[in-house]
Amino acid sequence: MKGGFFRPRLVFSAAKAVEAPRAPDQAERFRSVMLPHMDAAYTLARYLTRDSSAAEDIVQEAFLRAYRSFADRRGEAPKAWLLAIVRNCFLNSVSTAAARARTQDIHDWQGDVPAQLIERDNPESLLADRSEAAMLRATIEQLPEPFRETLVLRELEEMSYKDIATIAQVPIGTVMSRLSRARQMLAEMLLPDAKGARA
């Protein structure tokens, strides 16, 4: 995701644009400030939903909400502000019966190959690395939601504790605790022998 592989379709219809009119310079400012964070928005949505189609829908809704309220933003860091909207869109989506009923096998996802792997010459190494990356993604997706969310924001999106606290609407101490627990759970899932050795 970091290499800029994902580009969701952002469609702002004329009808929706009428609801929240913006001056041309305001629309251009929104594009320049918010679009660089599209990959981060999708990454968070993808890990929260565990479903690429649902993640695209959430990103679409989040960008529409962000566009409508962009002029009212009060100086928050753009990435943290957008990811907070993504999280809220996700929470809204899971509150509906249809979203709760939707399930997805975590092994189905065919993610993009990171840019650094594409440069490698050996197809076997590429395949092995892709398999390991898919296994890591699947393992992260097995973490309970608050831990998964915190781990993705810190390790994949490199957000500060303060920004994660803002996005998740919890104290910084809770962020640190969740991150520590998420790392521990991830290590136990990836290295079950290490857990037994400590016991």
Backbone bond lengths (Angstrom), bond angles and torsions (degrees), N, CA, C in turn:
res aa  C-N    CA-C-N  psi(-1)  N-CA   C-N-CA  omega(-1)  CA-C   N-CA-C  phi
1 M - - - 1.440 - - 1.518 111.96 -
2 K 1.330 117.14 -31.73 1.447 119.95 -177.35 1.517 112.35 -65.50
3 G 1.329 117.00 -27.20 1.450 120.15 -176.29 1.508 113.52 -78.32
4 G 1.329 118.53 1.19 1.451 120.85 177.70 1.511 113.71 81.59
5 F 1.351 117.31 33.41 1.457 120.37 -178.87 1.520 112.26 -76.76
6 F 1.328 118.07 -33.67 1.456 121.45 -171.06 1.517 111.47 -93.24
7 R 1.301 116.11 132.67 1.455 121.70 174.07 1.525 108.05 -138.41
8 P 1.354 118.25 92.06 1.462 118.62 -179.86 1.508 110.47 -67.50
9 R 1.298 114.54 157.46 1.459 118.90 178.96 1.526 108.18 -79.98
10 L 1.308 116.43 117.47 1.455 121.08 176.69 1.514 107.51 -104.84
11 V 1.314 115.66 114.91 1.456 120.34 -175.72 1.516 108.42 -118.60
12 F 1.302 116.48 115.73 1.447 121.31 175.66 1.528 106.88 -108.84
13 S 1.319 116.24 103.72 1.463 119.35 -177.20 1.520 109.98 -72.14
14 A 1.323 114.59 160.96 1.470 120.01 -179.98 1.519 110.37 -62.49
15 A 1.345 116.20 -37.80 1.463 119.49 -179.54 1.518 110.98 -62.96
16 K 1.323 116.52 -43.46 1.458 119.75 -179.67 1.519 110.61 -69.50
17 A 1.300 116.98 -34.24 1.461 120.22 179.69 1.523 110.42 -64.21
18 V 1.369 116.92 -32.76 1.456 120.56 -179.90 1.520 110.56 -66.02
19 E 1.365 116.58 -32.94 1.456 120.39 -179.26 1.520 111.81 -62.76
20 A 1.329 117.21 -33.74 1.467 121.09 -176.85 1.515 109.86 -133.85
21 P 1.335 117.29 74.68 1.462 119.58 -176.26 1.514 111.55 -62.34
22 R 1.315 115.76 141.38 1.454 121.78 178.99 1.520 108.91 -133.70
23 A 1.315 115.33 143.53 1.459 119.84 174.77 1.518 108.18 -67.88
24 P 1.341 117.50 152.41 1.464 119.61 -179.28 1.522 113.13 -54.40
25 D 1.336 117.40 -39.06 1.465 118.74 179.89 1.531 111.19 -68.56
26 Q 1.336 117.28 -30.87 1.461 121.12 177.04 1.535 110.30 -67.79
27 A 1.323 116.99 -41.63 1.468 120.59 178.34 1.523 110.15 -64.78
28 E 1.308 117.19 -41.15 1.462 120.88 179.20 1.528 110.49 -66.62
29 R 1.308 116.81 -38.29 1.469 120.77 177.41 1.523 110.19 -64.38
30 F 1.325 116.68 -41.41 1.472 120.44 177.27 1.527 110.00 -59.16
31 R 1.337 116.08 -46.30 1.470 119.64 179.65 1.525 111.50 -59.72
32 S 1.317 116.32 -45.46 1.464 118.85 -175.35 1.525 112.40 -71.52
33 V 1.334 117.48 -30.98 1.463 120.46 -176.86 1.532 111.93 -87.62
34 M 1.341 117.29 -39.63 1.462 119.66 -169.96 1.528 114.58 -98.82
35 L 1.324 118.56 -34.92 1.468 118.97 -176.18 1.528 114.36 -61.49
36 P 1.341 120.49 -29.79 1.469 118.65 176.47 1.535 113.41 -61.06
37 H 1.328 117.72 -16.14 1.466 121.37 -177.96 1.533 112.60 -99.96
38 M 1.338 116.57 12.48 1.458 120.34 -177.80 1.534 111.72 -63.42
39 D 1.320 117.54 -43.26 1.466 120.10 179.69 1.525 110.82 -61.69
40 A 1.326 116.87 -41.80 1.468 120.43 178.80 1.525 110.35 -63.12
41 A 1.327 116.77 -40.54 1.465 120.75 178.97 1.529 110.16 -62.07
42 Y 1.324 116.20 -44.21 1.465 119.24 -179.94 1.530 111.06 -67.48
43 T 1.322 117.35 -41.27 1.461 120.11 179.79 1.526 110.63 -58.00
44 L 1.329 116.56 -48.32 1.454 119.55 179.11 1.525 110.80 -62.70
45 A 1.325 116.99 -47.03 1.465 120.22 -179.37 1.527 111.30 -61.53
46 R 1.322 116.75 -39.46 1.470 121.03 -178.68 1.517 111.26 -65.09
47 Y 1.327 117.09 -42.22 1.462 119.44 179.00 1.523 112.01 -73.17
48 L 1.325 118.18 -32.09 1.461 119.90 178.27 1.527 111.48 -71.34
49 T 1.321 116.67 -43.78 1.468 120.14 -175.04 1.523 113.55 -86.28
50 R 1.344 116.83 -27.57 1.466 122.44 -174.18 1.530 111.03 62.36
51 D 1.308 116.73 25.24 1.465 122.03 -176.59 1.529 108.19 -148.43
52 S 1.334 116.94 117.90 1.463 119.66 -174.25 1.529 112.73 -65.05
53 S 1.333 117.97 -37.03 1.468 119.97 179.34 1.521 111.12 -67.35
54 A 1.326 115.88 -44.63 1.467 119.47 178.40 1.523 110.35 -63.73
55 A 1.335 116.82 -37.24 1.465 120.42 178.57 1.526 110.97 -62.69
56 E 1.329 116.98 -41.66 1.470 120.04 177.63 1.518 110.84 -61.69
57 D 1.333 116.53 -41.73 1.465 120.12 179.19 1.521 110.99 -63.28
58 I 1.328 115.99 -40.91 1.464 119.85 -179.89 1.521 110.90 -66.48
59 V 1.320 117.17 -41.93 1.469 120.29 177.90 1.528 110.12 -62.52
60 Q 1.319 116.60 -42.59 1.467 121.09 178.02 1.530 110.23 -58.21
61 E 1.334 116.14 -49.46 1.461 120.74 -179.68 1.528 111.25 -63.87
62 A 1.335 116.32 -40.94 1.468 120.21 -179.36 1.523 111.44 -63.77
63 F 1.326 116.91 -42.60 1.466 118.97 179.70 1.526 110.88 -67.79
64 L 1.315 116.98 -34.96 1.462 119.16 177.51 1.526 110.07 -65.26
65 R 1.325 116.67 -45.05 1.465 120.13 177.83 1.527 111.03 -63.20
66 A 1.328 115.75 -42.47 1.465 119.70 179.60 1.526 110.45 -62.42
67 Y 1.320 116.69 -41.06 1.467 121.25 179.96 1.525 110.86 -62.47
68 R 1.344 115.34 -43.36 1.460 119.86 -178.11 1.528 112.45 -65.93
69 S 1.326 116.78 -32.97 1.469 118.69 -175.61 1.529 112.98 -110.28
70 F 1.328 116.48 13.97 1.465 120.40 -176.48 1.525 112.31 -60.05
71 A 1.307 117.19 -40.09 1.470 120.65 -178.72 1.520 111.96 -66.88
72 D 1.338 117.36 -23.33 1.467 121.47 -178.00 1.527 112.62 -93.24
73 R 1.328 117.63 -0.06 1.467 121.22 -179.50 1.521 108.83 -61.77
74 R 1.351 115.91 136.78 1.462 120.33 -172.67 1.521 112.26 -105.44
75 G 1.291 118.58 48.11 1.453 120.76 172.98 1.515 115.91 81.67
76 E 1.353 118.48 6.34 1.454 119.53 176.35 1.521 109.34 -63.76
77 A 1.326 115.77 156.28 1.467 119.85 175.09 1.524 107.44 -60.74
78 P 1.344 118.24 129.72 1.460 120.57 -174.20 1.526 114.32 -55.22
79 K 1.327 116.86 -43.37 1.472 119.66 -177.82 1.526 110.63 -65.35
80 A 1.320 117.44 -45.89 1.465 120.98 179.56 1.520 110.51 -63.47
81 W 1.322 116.69 -41.03 1.464 121.17 179.42 1.520 110.49 -61.98
82 L 1.333 117.16 -46.01 1.459 121.12 -179.90 1.527 111.30 -65.22
83 L 1.332 117.39 -43.54 1.461 119.70 -178.30 1.525 111.64 -67.74
84 A 1.326 117.53 -29.59 1.468 120.17 173.49 1.527 109.93 -64.79
85 I 1.330 116.88 -39.01 1.468 120.77 177.07 1.523 110.10 -66.45
86 V 1.333 117.33 -42.48 1.471 120.94 177.24 1.527 109.96 -57.87
87 R 1.316 115.83 -46.08 1.471 120.05 -179.63 1.526 110.53 -61.32
88 N 1.332 117.51 -43.94 1.461 120.68 179.00 1.521 111.77 -63.42
89 C 1.326 116.88 -39.15 1.465 120.35 176.96 1.528 110.28 -63.10
90 F 1.329 116.16 -40.55 1.471 119.86 177.22 1.523 110.40 -62.52
91 L 1.336 117.17 -47.75 1.466 120.14 -179.30 1.526 111.21 -61.00
92 N 1.336 116.63 -37.20 1.464 119.70 176.33 1.521 111.19 -65.26
93 S 1.326 116.41 -38.40 1.465 119.63 -176.97 1.524 111.82 -69.46
94 V 1.330 117.47 -35.57 1.466 118.59 -178.52 1.519 111.94 -78.18
95 S 1.324 117.44 -10.77 1.459 119.23 178.86 1.531 112.03 -79.41
96 T 1.333 116.45 -11.74 1.464 118.84 178.97 1.523 110.23 -89.05
97 A 1.296 115.80 151.83 1.471 120.42 -178.63 1.520 111.41 -63.58
98 A 1.325 116.85 -37.28 1.470 119.79 -178.75 1.517 111.17 -64.58
99 A 1.332 117.39 -41.49 1.459 120.27 -179.60 1.522 110.81 -68.25
100 R 1.333 117.40 -37.52 1.464 120.09 178.32 1.513 111.18 -65.52
101 A 1.349 116.92 -32.96 1.463 120.43 -177.51 1.518 112.26 -76.66
102 R 1.350 116.12 -23.40 1.463 119.59 -176.27 1.518 110.25 -70.92
103 T 1.323 118.35 131.86 1.465 122.57 176.44 1.512 108.84 -127.80
104 Q 1.316 114.95 157.02 1.467 120.35 -178.97 1.512 108.65 -146.53
105 D 1.333 116.70 131.29 1.456 120.59 175.80 1.521 108.31 -72.45
106 I 1.332 117.17 123.36 1.452 119.80 -175.44 1.515 112.64 -66.19
107 H 1.328 117.13 -15.79 1.459 119.20 -178.64 1.531 112.66 -84.94
108 D 1.337 116.70 -6.42 1.464 120.28 -178.12 1.516 113.23 -77.69
109 W 1.332 118.17 -23.86 1.458 120.41 -169.39 1.518 111.56 -68.46
110 Q 1.313 115.64 128.49 1.459 122.36 176.68 1.518 107.54 -108.63
111 G 1.305 117.42 88.49 1.463 121.63 -177.61 1.516 111.86 -76.20
112 D 1.317 115.79 168.54 1.457 121.28 178.40 1.522 110.44 -76.32
113 V 1.309 115.83 150.18 1.461 121.59 177.98 1.528 108.24 -79.81
114 P 1.337 118.64 129.50 1.465 119.83 178.13 1.522 111.51 -57.71
115 A 1.336 115.78 148.91 1.469 121.51 -175.78 1.520 112.08 -56.68
116 Q 1.357 117.30 -39.22 1.457 118.31 -176.95 1.528 112.23 -66.00
117 L 1.345 117.10 -22.91 1.463 118.98 178.89 1.522 111.91 -80.22
118 I 1.321 116.62 -29.08 1.459 120.28 -178.79 1.526 110.41 -63.75
119 E 1.330 116.39 -30.30 1.460 120.63 -177.27 1.524 112.86 -73.79
120 R 1.324 117.74 -10.41 1.457 119.53 -177.11 1.516 110.30 -78.65
121 D 1.345 115.75 146.28 1.459 121.19 -174.36 1.515 113.20 -86.21
122 N 1.308 117.71 -32.85 1.443 122.25 -171.13 1.532 110.94 -83.31
123 P 1.343 118.36 113.35 1.468 120.65 -179.33 1.532 112.63 -60.91
124 E 1.333 116.62 -33.71 1.462 119.24 179.44 1.526 110.87 -65.93
125 S 1.341 115.98 -41.33 1.468 119.47 177.74 1.516 110.47 -64.85
126 L 1.328 116.11 -40.62 1.459 120.68 178.79 1.521 110.38 -61.27
127 L 1.323 116.49 -45.78 1.453 121.20 -180.00 1.529 111.10 -63.27
128 A 1.334 116.88 -42.89 1.466 120.79 178.67 1.525 110.69 -63.54
129 D 1.345 116.56 -43.70 1.463 120.12 179.79 1.525 111.19 -64.85
130 R 1.319 115.77 -39.42 1.467 119.32 179.31 1.521 110.08 -65.72
131 S 1.325 116.22 -39.57 1.457 120.64 178.43 1.527 110.59 -63.42
132 E 1.336 116.98 -42.53 1.464 120.96 178.26 1.532 110.94 -64.89
133 A 1.338 116.52 -40.75 1.468 119.89 179.22 1.526 110.28 -64.30
134 A 1.330 116.97 -41.09 1.466 120.79 178.59 1.527 110.28 -64.50
135 M 1.332 116.99 -39.81 1.458 120.67 178.91 1.532 110.22 -64.62
136 L 1.338 116.82 -41.53 1.459 120.19 178.86 1.524 110.85 -64.28
137 R 1.346 117.18 -43.60 1.470 120.74 177.32 1.520 110.60 -58.80
138 A 1.335 115.55 -46.94 1.466 120.03 -179.08 1.526 110.77 -62.10
139 T 1.321 117.25 -38.34 1.458 120.90 179.83 1.520 110.44 -67.66
140 I 1.326 117.22 -43.58 1.471 120.42 177.78 1.524 109.96 -60.27
141 E 1.316 116.56 -38.92 1.467 120.24 -178.40 1.521 112.22 -67.51
142 Q 1.323 118.53 -17.04 1.464 121.50 177.66 1.523 112.47 -81.40
143 L 1.328 117.46 -14.74 1.463 120.11 179.19 1.526 109.95 -66.37
144 P 1.325 117.99 146.62 1.472 119.71 174.40 1.528 109.96 -59.15
145 E 1.314 116.01 151.06 1.468 122.29 -170.13 1.522 116.10 -50.21
146 P 1.338 120.90 -51.54 1.472 117.53 -175.97 1.529 113.08 -64.26
147 F 1.330 116.44 -32.91 1.463 120.37 179.16 1.528 110.73 -74.73
148 R 1.325 115.83 -40.45 1.471 121.23 178.06 1.523 110.28 -62.09
149 E 1.320 115.71 -46.10 1.464 121.42 179.75 1.531 110.94 -59.15
150 T 1.318 116.76 -47.73 1.468 121.26 -178.26 1.521 111.25 -64.61
151 L 1.333 116.72 -42.72 1.461 120.54 -180.00 1.529 111.36 -63.49
152 V 1.322 116.98 -43.90 1.467 121.11 -179.80 1.529 110.21 -63.72
153 L 1.317 117.06 -45.33 1.468 119.90 -178.67 1.525 111.91 -64.11
154 R 1.339 117.15 -38.53 1.466 119.87 -177.11 1.520 112.31 -81.85
155 E 1.318 117.60 -49.89 1.462 121.01 -171.66 1.527 113.56 -85.37
156 L 1.317 117.56 -37.12 1.470 119.65 -178.49 1.523 111.91 -91.75
157 E 1.316 116.75 -40.94 1.467 120.29 -177.75 1.527 112.62 -96.44
158 E 1.332 117.32 -7.33 1.465 123.16 176.32 1.530 112.78 54.72
159 M 1.324 115.47 41.37 1.457 120.69 178.77 1.522 109.47 -80.85
160 S 1.324 116.27 152.26 1.466 120.94 176.91 1.534 108.87 -74.45
161 Y 1.336 115.46 160.38 1.463 119.66 176.86 1.528 110.40 -58.50
162 K 1.314 116.00 -39.65 1.463 120.29 -179.51 1.531 111.21 -62.37
163 D 1.330 116.71 -44.64 1.463 119.67 179.60 1.529 111.32 -66.80
164 I 1.329 116.81 -38.66 1.471 119.58 178.06 1.529 109.71 -63.99
165 A 1.328 116.63 -40.94 1.464 120.78 178.21 1.531 110.32 -60.99
166 T 1.333 116.40 -39.92 1.463 120.77 178.20 1.521 110.94 -65.07
167 I 1.325 116.59 -45.54 1.468 121.06 -178.48 1.521 110.73 -63.97
168 A 1.336 116.96 -47.63 1.465 121.26 -175.54 1.523 113.19 -84.25
169 Q 1.330 116.58 -8.10 1.465 122.82 179.53 1.526 111.62 58.09
170 V 1.339 114.66 47.31 1.469 121.79 177.13 1.525 108.35 -134.98
171 P 1.337 118.00 162.29 1.466 120.20 176.64 1.531 111.68 -65.73
172 I 1.329 116.51 156.85 1.466 121.74 179.94 1.525 110.76 -59.65
173 G 1.329 117.35 -37.32 1.456 120.78 177.89 1.523 112.32 -58.90
174 T 1.324 116.29 -37.55 1.462 120.93 177.86 1.518 110.27 -67.55
175 V 1.334 116.62 -39.46 1.466 120.61 176.91 1.521 109.97 -59.41
176 M 1.331 116.18 -47.54 1.461 120.13 -178.42 1.532 111.21 -63.40
177 S 1.314 116.12 -40.78 1.462 120.78 178.95 1.523 111.07 -64.66
178 R 1.338 116.43 -44.57 1.472 120.46 179.35 1.517 111.21 -63.75
179 L 1.325 115.86 -41.14 1.460 119.40 -179.11 1.523 110.68 -64.46
180 S 1.316 116.72 -43.51 1.456 120.68 178.84 1.524 110.71 -61.49
181 R 1.320 115.84 -44.98 1.475 120.44 -179.93 1.536 110.46 -66.62
182 A 1.327 117.09 -39.75 1.469 120.30 179.11 1.522 110.92 -62.41
183 R 1.327 116.59 -43.96 1.466 120.18 178.53 1.526 110.58 -62.45
184 Q 1.323 116.25 -40.88 1.465 120.51 179.74 1.531 110.57 -64.51
185 M 1.345 116.93 -46.31 1.464 120.19 179.53 1.524 110.94 -62.83
186 L 1.329 116.15 -41.30 1.463 120.33 179.89 1.528 110.44 -62.47
187 A 1.323 116.32 -44.29 1.465 120.41 178.81 1.518 111.06 -61.88
188 E 1.324 116.93 -40.14 1.467 120.51 -179.76 1.525 111.71 -67.32
189 M 1.339 116.30 -34.88 1.470 119.05 178.82 1.524 111.54 -74.25
190 L 1.328 115.98 -37.50 1.465 119.72 -178.07 1.524 112.32 -80.97
191 L 1.324 116.17 -31.94 1.478 121.44 -177.23 1.524 109.58 -128.12
192 P 1.338 118.04 70.81 1.463 120.05 -176.53 1.523 112.74 -61.05
193 D 1.347 117.86 -28.76 1.460 120.66 179.59 1.521 111.13 -65.56
194 A 1.327 116.55 -34.40 1.463 120.84 -179.66 1.527 110.17 -64.43
195 K 1.336 117.00 -35.68 1.459 120.83 178.05 1.519 109.69 -64.17
196 G 1.329 117.01 -44.79 1.455 121.12 -179.82 1.513 112.25 -64.92
197 A 1.329 116.79 -34.75 1.459 121.39 -179.21 1.516 111.46 -67.58
198 R 1.386 116.12 -33.36 1.462 119.41 -179.63 1.517 111.65 -75.47
199 A 1.331 117.17 -26.94 1.471 120.98 -175.30 1.513 111.64 -71.28
